[in-house]
Amino acid sequence: MVRNWTRTAATAAAATTVALLGAAPANAADTGNHCVLDTETGARQCFPDLQEALAHTSMAKIAARADGEVVQGTFFDGPDYTGDSLTITGPELCKKDGWVNWQFDLGDDWKNKITSVQPWGDCWIWLYPEPGLSGDRDGPFKENTGNVGSYMDNRTQSIGFS
């Protein structure tokens, strides 16, 4: 399983893809259901509870000033930010330039599971029912959304950050 993180811009030549680790690392820190995915390195850390994952994302946001890593969105498989969570980080804040700045194709472990979203890093979130930002999209989700609505609930396979 390969996950792709792509920066998109006005021209296709400006796009870059980072392949992320599809399999969970075999260590004790990856035994939880609340994961933080670093799109630059492909590292994924999972925690047994949301508080630990949020503490990690808070550290990532502080570290953004030093190494360019920014929390761009957190996704939940339950309504009102419940259930398992996936936090996605990227190299910089989103730009409001009329383009999807970053793209993420979900792995099998998160396809068709998203019910609630929290945008971070100045990003608006777009949800798509097919990989590669294909199919009809829903959004933008500009603020915390406890239920994405019946159109995309448990149907998301790719995410655009703008």
N, C-alpha and C positions, 0 to 999 in steps of 0.2 A: 504494500500500500504506500503510495507516494502522495504527499500533499504539496501543493504548489502555492507559493506566495509570489504575486507579481505586482510590480509597480507599473501602473499604466499612466500614460501621458498623452499629449496631443498627437504624437507620432508613435507608430509601432516600434520604431528603432530605439526609442527611449525605454522600452519595457525590459525588465530583467526578471528572471525567475529564480527563486531559491527553493530547492527541494528540501523538504523537511523530513525528519525521521518519522516513519509510519509506525514502527513498532515501539512499544514502551520500553524504556531502558530497564534493565534487570537490576533494580536496586530498591531498597526499602522506601525511598522517597517517592516512588512511582506507584504506590499501592492504593492511593486514594482516588476519589471520584471528582476532585476539583483540580483541574490541570491548568498550568500556565505554559504557553507555547511561545518560544522565542523564534521568530521567523528568520532572524539573521544567522543564528547558529544552528537552528534545527533542534535545539535542546527542549525537552519537555519535562517539566517537573510536576508531579501530582502529589496531592496532600489529602489526608483523611477527612478534613473538614474545610468549609469555606473560609473560616477565619484565618487559617494558616495560609491558604492560597491568597487571600486578600492582603495579608501581611507581606507576602512575597511580591505581589503586584505593587504595593506601596513602595517597597524597596526599588522595584524596577522603575517606577515613576521618578523617584528621587535620583536614581542612577542615570536617568535620561539626560541630565545636564552634563554628565561625564562621558557617557559612551554612545549617546544617540538612541538608546532604546526607549520606546514609548508604548504604554498600554493603549491599545486602540479599540478594544471591545471585549466585553464579557457576555457569554451566552449560556443560557440555562435550559435544561430539558423539561422544566416544570414551570407553571405559571407563577407570577409574582416572585421571580428570582429564587425558585426552589429547585430541588433535585440536584443532579450533577451539573458542573459548570466547566466551561472552557474559556480561558482568558487568552487573547491573542495580542502579542506585542510586535511592534515593527520599528523601523529605524528612525522615524520622525513623525511629527504631527501631520494630520491631513491638511491639505490646502483647499480653500474654497475657490477653485478655478474652473468649475463646471465639468470636471472630469472625475471618474473613479480613479483615485490615486493608488489604491492597493487592492489586490484581489486575493482571495483565499478559497481554494477548493477543499471542502471538508473530506476527511477520511471516513471510511466505513463506520467507524465508531461514533461519528457525529452526524452522518447524513440522516436527514428526515427526523431530527430530534429537537430542534430549537423551538422553544415556546416563548421565551422572554429574553430581552436584550438590554444591555447597558453600553451605550457608546462612550468612549473615552478619547483622549488625545485629539480633541477638536474634530473628531470624525462623525460623519453621518453614516448610518449603516443601511445598505441595500441588500435584500435577501432574494436569492434566485433559486428556482426549483431544479436546475440542472447545473452540472459542472461548467466551468469556464464562463460564468455570468450569462448563461443561456436561459432562454425561456422568459416568460413575463416576470418582471421584478416587482417587489413591494418595498415601499419606503419612500423617502428616506426616514429612518428612525433617528430623530435628532436628539431625543432624550430618553431616559429610562422608560422602557415599555414593558409592563408586567404581563402582557399578552399580545403577541404580534397579530392576532386576529386569525379568523378561520382560513383566509386565503393562503397564508404561508405557515401556519402552525403545523409542525412536524413534516414540513415539505422542503426545507432548505438544504441545498447541496453545495452552493457557493455563496460567498459573501463579498460585497464590494464596499470599500471604505472610501468616502469622499469628503 
